[in-house]
Amino acid sequence: MEIIADTHTHTISSGHAYSTVIENAKAAKAAGLQYLCVTDHASTMPGSPHHWHFVNQRVIPDTLEGVRIVRGVEANIMDEAGNLDMPPYVYLHLEWVNASLHEPVFRPSSVAAHTDAIVNTIKRGIADAIGHPGNPSFPIDIEKVVKAAAEHGIALELNNSSFNGSRSGSEPICTEIAAMAKHYGAWVTTGSDAHFAADIGRFDSVQALIKKVGLSADQIVTSSEAQFLEFTQRRREQRHAALKSLLD
């Protein structure tokens, strides 16, 4: 299956990644990608930039190295209510929003707490995708999360980095998530979670899991340009509608 976009990547702005936007764009071109989502960690993650950084992504060219740059963020899920960690107006300016649980921000506690945090994030409608939902540090009620994602049209990420050392023990959980997503018709997206340019567009483990589970390309947000554009446009409209109630 072709993958045309990497929806989870980091630059030096994340504070613990080591490549620039330009270096990542060159790597994306070399990997044959058409779209590169720039999703640095939002402000609450240690070492991350102020939220003005994300508003000012408008200065980044739409295209670098022939690759469309998608201005985004990896937001932190702050609590069980599903609140994210930047002012609502910032998300109006973004084209892709990952929302994730991270240990320095959300202390791991119980399956119920983790599940509520993700499900309520999905229901809030600001995030386009839930980042690394198979993180074993945050066990969840998989069926409840997948059903919520399917109902609200939010993607669940298959995170290549999780299978390669960053979150040991993720693979069996992600396999179950993917199988459940197949059953309920939930969207799935593909992220390298690259913190260095050489990992941009690396999806070997994700591709193997997609094949193993038998996920259809029709469920993979990043399997074609038309599908990616349709998904992001729909999500942008839904995000703006969700934010309107918060900003009025």
TIMAR-98204 format. One line per field, with one value per residue (C-alpha): residue in three letters; residue number from 1; x, y, z. Coordinates in nm, 3 decimals, decimal comma. Example, Ala and Ser with C-alpha at 12.3 -4.5 7.8 and 13.67 -1.06 7.14 Angstrom:
! TIMAR-98204
r <- (ALA SER)
k <- (1 2)
x <- (1,230 1,367)
y <- (-0,450 -0,106)
z <- (0,780 0,714)
END
This chain:
! TIMAR-98204
r <- (MET GLU ILE ILE ALA ASP THR HIS THR HIS THR ILE SER SER GLY HIS ALA TYR SER THR VAL ILE GLU ASN ALA LYS ALA ALA LYS ALA ALA GLY LEU GLN TYR LEU CYS VAL THR ASP HIS ALA SER THR MET PRO GLY SER PRO HIS HIS TRP HIS PHE VAL ASN GLN ARG VAL ILE PRO ASP THR LEU GLU GLY VAL ARG ILE VAL ARG GLY VAL GLU ALA ASN ILE MET ASP GLU ALA GLY ASN LEU ASP MET PRO PRO TYR VAL TYR LEU HIS LEU GLU TRP VAL ASN ALA SER LEU HIS GLU PRO VAL PHE ARG PRO SER SER VAL ALA ALA HIS THR ASP ALA ILE VAL ASN THR ILE LYS ARG GLY ILE ALA ASP ALA ILE GLY HIS PRO GLY ASN PRO SER PHE PRO ILE ASP ILE GLU LYS VAL VAL LYS ALA ALA ALA GLU HIS GLY ILE ALA LEU GLU LEU ASN ASN SER SER PHE ASN GLY SER ARG SER GLY SER GLU PRO ILE CYS THR GLU ILE ALA ALA MET ALA LYS HIS TYR GLY ALA TRP VAL THR THR GLY SER ASP ALA HIS PHE ALA ALA ASP ILE GLY ARG PHE ASP SER VAL GLN ALA LEU ILE LYS LYS VAL GLY LEU SER ALA ASP GLN ILE VAL THR SER SER GLU ALA GLN PHE LEU GLU PHE THR GLN ARG ARG ARG GLU GLN ARG HIS ALA ALA LEU LYS SER LEU LEU ASP)
k <- (1 2 3 4 5 6 7 8 9 10 11 12 13 14 15 16 17 18 19 20 21 22 23 24 25 26 27 28 29 30 31 32 33 34 35 36 37 38 39 40 41 42 43 44 45 46 47 48 49 50 51 52 53 54 55 56 57 58 59 60 61 62 63 64 65 66 67 68 69 70 71 72 73 74 75 76 77 78 79 80 81 82 83 84 85 86 87 88 89 90 91 92 93 94 95 96 97 98 99 100 101 102 103 104 105 106 107 108 109 110 111 112 113 114 115 116 117 118 119 120 121 122 123 124 125 126 127 128 129 130 131 132 133 134 135 136 137 138 139 140 141 142 143 144 145 146 147 148 149 150 151 152 153 154 155 156 157 158 159 160 161 162 163 164 165 166 167 168 169 170 171 172 173 174 175 176 177 178 179 180 181 182 183 184 185 186 187 188 189 190 191 192 193 194 195 196 197 198 199 200 201 202 203 204 205 206 207 208 209 210 211 212 213 214 215 216 217 218 219 220 221 222 223 224 225 226 227 228 229 230 231 232 233 234 235 236 237 238 239 240 241 242 243 244 245 246 247 248)
x <- (0,000 0,131 0,153 0,161 0,178 0,360 0,122 0,354 0,700 0,916 1,178 1,437 1,154 1,026 1,336 1,439 1,443 1,737 1,640 1,495 1,180 1,397 1,595 1,271 1,125 1,431 1,393 1,022 1,104 1,361 1,100 0,852 0,601 0,363 0,266 0,461 0,280 0,500 0,372 0,605 0,513 0,279 0,382 0,326 0,576 0,916 1,142 0,866 0,795 0,542 0,209 0,299 0,539 0,241 0,049 0,357 0,386 0,216 0,567 0,662 0,619 0,333 0,580 0,941 1,140 0,820 0,649 0,336 0,403 0,103 0,119 0,032 0,100 0,115 -0,105 -0,102 -0,416 -0,422 -0,693 -0,979 -1,208 -1,000 -0,869 -0,569 -0,282 -0,297 -0,546 -0,837 -0,763 -0,425 -0,595 -0,786 -0,459 -0,351 -0,405 -0,338 -0,375 -0,247 -0,354 -0,152 -0,100 0,255 0,399 0,552 0,212 -0,050 0,055 -0,040 -0,314 -0,598 -0,757 -1,073 -0,887 -0,684 -0,991 -1,198 -0,917 -0,895 -1,269 -1,343 -1,065 -1,230 -1,570 -1,434 -1,359 -1,039 -0,799 -0,770 -0,592 -0,502 -0,125 0,024 -0,295 -0,119 0,128 0,152 0,210 -0,151 -0,363 -0,713 -1,047 -0,965 -1,317 -1,455 -1,184 -1,218 -1,597 -1,572 -1,316 -1,536 -1,844 -1,674 -1,453 -1,122 -0,821 -0,624 -0,252 -0,030 0,301 0,611 0,843 0,638 0,742 1,109 1,210 1,030 0,733 0,831 0,530 0,314 0,287 0,029 -0,185 -0,163 -0,250 -0,568 -0,645 -0,599 -0,815 -1,087 -1,061 -1,113 -1,420 -1,582 -1,471 -1,258 -1,006 -0,636 -0,341 0,032 0,299 0,673 0,701 1,041 1,268 1,548 1,520 1,635 1,314 1,076 0,844 0,963 0,662 0,808 0,654 0,327 0,302 0,362 0,086 -0,159 -0,091 -0,115 -0,453 -0,582 -0,679 -0,828 -0,677 -1,024 -0,968 -0,613 -0,623 -0,279 -0,329 -0,403 -0,388 -0,762 -0,845 -0,600 -0,735 -1,097 -1,027 -0,833 -1,091 -1,374 -1,180 -1,090 -1,458 -1,547 -1,261 -1,364 -1,722 -1,602 -1,379 -1,650 -1,842 -1,528 -1,436 -1,781)
y <- (0,000 0,343 0,602 0,961 1,152 1,139 1,285 1,287 1,447 1,668 1,937 2,097 2,315 2,020 2,050 1,684 1,637 1,714 1,825 2,136 2,174 2,201 1,888 1,700 1,819 1,691 1,356 1,349 1,404 1,125 0,897 0,972 1,155 1,417 1,563 1,628 1,723 1,934 1,841 1,967 1,916 2,177 2,407 2,196 1,929 2,009 2,194 2,279 2,623 2,886 2,860 3,165 2,933 2,742 3,052 3,176 2,861 3,074 3,191 2,839 2,797 2,577 2,362 2,270 2,033 1,964 1,836 2,004 2,122 2,071 2,304 2,116 2,027 1,733 1,868 1,728 1,581 1,752 1,577 1,329 1,595 1,594 1,949 2,032 2,258 2,566 2,853 2,756 3,027 2,867 2,557 2,771 2,833 2,470 2,209 1,894 1,829 1,518 1,479 1,249 1,137 1,203 1,096 1,438 1,604 1,342 1,107 0,747 0,623 0,387 0,235 0,432 0,764 0,710 0,598 0,896 1,136 1,003 0,958 1,310 1,449 1,276 1,418 1,773 1,763 1,968 1,680 1,512 1,208 1,043 0,997 0,661 0,528 0,195 0,336 0,066 0,334 0,437 0,120 0,189 0,028 -0,028 -0,099 0,214 0,434 0,285 0,312 0,680 0,748 0,578 0,769 1,110 1,060 1,101 0,897 0,661 0,667 0,371 0,505 0,352 0,475 0,289 -0,043 0,047 0,120 0,435 0,256 -0,104 -0,332 -0,127 -0,377 -0,620 -0,328 -0,155 -0,481 -0,499 -0,133 -0,186 -0,498 -0,317 -0,019 -0,257 -0,403 -0,067 0,121 0,376 0,594 0,512 0,739 0,674 0,859 0,802 1,015 1,105 1,302 1,293 1,347 0,996 0,853 1,074 0,853 0,535 0,305 -0,044 -0,167 0,014 -0,132 -0,481 -0,433 -0,300 -0,608 -0,845 -0,708 -0,666 -0,301 -0,162 0,140 0,294 0,329 0,467 0,848 0,861 0,598 0,850 1,222 1,243 1,066 1,274 1,600 1,496 1,393 1,707 1,937 1,769 1,775 2,143 2,230 2,020 2,166 2,521 2,442 2,293 2,591 2,843 2,748 2,800 3,133 3,297)
z <- (0,000 -0,092 0,185 0,061 0,392 0,723 0,980 1,282 1,266 1,487 1,430 1,657 1,791 1,995 2,212 2,188 1,810 1,588 1,235 1,076 0,865 0,554 0,641 0,708 0,377 0,190 0,367 0,281 -0,086 -0,077 0,082 -0,197 0,021 -0,115 0,223 0,543 0,862 1,090 1,436 1,703 2,066 2,209 2,487 2,800 2,695 2,852 2,608 2,363 2,215 2,318 2,139 1,927 1,745 1,606 1,501 1,316 1,104 0,839 0,742 0,632 0,255 0,141 -0,050 0,022 -0,199 -0,391 -0,075 0,060 0,416 0,645 0,945 1,260 1,621 1,857 2,135 2,485 2,637 2,976 3,173 3,171 3,026 2,706 2,729 2,510 2,605 2,383 2,358 2,129 1,871 1,792 1,650 1,400 1,217 1,194 0,924 1,127 1,500 1,673 2,036 2,260 2,616 2,738 3,072 3,163 3,122 3,212 3,489 3,401 3,631 3,537 3,228 3,301 3,331 3,013 2,820 2,936 2,844 2,488 2,432 2,557 2,337 2,040 2,133 2,162 1,789 1,782 1,714 1,375 1,515 1,843 1,856 1,959 2,125 2,176 2,429 2,700 2,963 2,909 2,882 2,749 2,681 2,314 2,197 2,364 2,209 1,861 1,863 1,965 1,691 1,431 1,543 1,536 1,229 1,414 1,301 1,520 1,455 1,380 1,505 1,349 1,623 1,884 1,729 1,716 2,072 2,180 2,340 2,401 2,416 2,179 1,894 2,040 2,159 1,821 1,648 1,854 1,784 1,410 1,411 1,605 1,368 1,077 1,248 1,332 1,021 1,204 1,024 1,064 0,993 0,962 1,156 1,170 1,487 1,347 1,577 1,318 0,944 0,852 1,000 0,799 0,593 0,763 0,784 0,761 1,087 1,023 0,673 0,811 1,069 0,808 0,595 0,892 1,002 0,647 0,681 0,363 0,191 0,218 0,593 0,573 0,563 0,402 0,130 -0,146 -0,207 -0,273 0,052 0,254 0,115 0,167 0,526 0,617 0,461 0,650 0,973 0,929 0,897 1,201 1,405 1,324 1,423 1,753 1,823 1,741 2,054 2,264 2,107 2,100)
END
